[in-house]
Amino acid sequence: MPRAPKRRRRVLKQDLHTQTEAQCKDSSSSSTCSSSFPCSSSSSTSSSSNPPLPSIPEEELGGDSTQSIALSPQEACSSSAVMTCTPRSQSNEGASSQNDEGPSTSQIVGDPEAFPRHEIDAKVSDLVEFFLHKYQTNTPTSKEEILMCVIPNCQDHFQVIFDEASECMKLVFGIDVREVDPTVHSYALAISLGLTYDGMLSDVQGMPKTGLLILILSVIYMNGNCAPEEEIWNVMIGMGLSFGEWHCIYGEPGKLLTEDWVQEGYLECHQVPNSDPPRFQFLWGPRAHAEIRKMNLLKFLAEINESDPRAFPIWYEEALRDEQERDRARIAATDAFAMASSSSSASSNIAYHK
C-alpha cells in the first residue's frame, strides 16, 4: 500500500526549503506573481463559470523538483480506501527496507518483540478505518473503546498506533483527532484548520478530501499566493495523482481543482493573459481567505516539517500581517456594531419621550 503521508510530508518539506531559498534571494517574489497576471483575486469572475481543464504537455512535468519529491507512483487503495501511513520514525529514504531488517523507533515502545513493524502498520490501518467511520457518523470515541474494538491487547503500543493513525487522518483526509476529555481520554474528530468543507458530498461518497485541499492551498501559499498550474500538477503527480485518472478517494483530480473547489470558493483558476498556449494559475478563493488563518496554516506546515513557524521568516511575517489585518477588521466590525446599537438606542429613547 502507498505511503501517502510520508509522500505528502516530503512534498511540503521540499516546497518549504525550495521556496525559502528562492525568496531569500528575491523577497519581492513572495508577494507578486508574473507581471502579466494580477495576484489580487476576482472571485466573481472565477466562480461564475468553470474554467477549462489545464492541458500541460507531459514533457513539461516531472522535472528535477518532481523527481526529488516523488516516491512510488503507486496509489492503490484497499477495499476500504484506507491508506497505510509511514510514521515519522521512518523519515529516511531506506525506511521501507529497514522494516524487514530491524525494529523502528516506534516498534521498540513497550515490548520490542511483541509487534513487528508490519503488524503495527496493520493496526494503524484498522484504526484509521475506525476513525473514518466515527467521523462519518459524527460520533466521539475513547481510548477504552479503541482498545476494546480496534486494537485489543495492545495497551503497551496504544500511543504509537494512535499517534500514527491520527497523523494519517490529518495528512490524508484533513481530519484532526482531538482529545476532548483528558480524564477519560475521549476524542472527537473535526476538519483541520477550521475549514467547513470536507468534500464528502460529491461523486466520491463518504471520503473526506480536505487533506488534499489543504496541500494545494499550502502550495499556493508557499508560491507567493499564486501558483502556476505546472507547480500544482507537479505536486499532484508527486502524490501519485494523475490528470484524467480516477482515484478512489479524490475522484478525478482535474475536476476537483478546476470545478469543485472553484465552485466551493476555495480556489480561483485564471488563464494567464496573452498566454499561448493557454496557461493557468491558481489562487486562494474567498472562502479560503475567510476560513483559514495563515498563522494556523504555517503552524500546520511547520509541524509536518518538524520545525517551528519562525524557521520560515517570510511566511511568518506574512502570517503576522494576516493576524493584524484580521484583528483590525474584527475591531472595526465591533465598533460599527456598537455605534449602530447606540444610535438605535438613542432613537428609541427619543421616540419614547415623544
Buried (B, 14 or more C-beta within 10 A) or exposed (E): BBBBBBBBBBBBBBBBEBBBEBBEEEEEBBEBBBEEBBEEBEBEEBBEEBBEBBEBEEEEBBEEBBEEBBBEEEBEBEEEBBBBBBBBBBBEEEBBEBBEEEBBEBBBBBEEEBBBBEBBBBBBBBBBBBBBBBBBEEEEBBBEBBBEEBBEEBEEBBEBBBBBBBBBBBBBBBBBBEEEEEEEBBBBBBBBBEBEBBBBEBEBEEBBBBBBBBBBBBBBBBBBBBBBBBBBBBBBBBBBBBBEEEBBBBBBBBBBBBBBBBEBBBBBBBBBEEEEEEBBBBBBBBBBBEBBBBBBBBBBBBBBBEEEBEEBEBBBEBBBEBBEEEEEEEEEEEEEEEEEEEEEEEEEEEEEEE
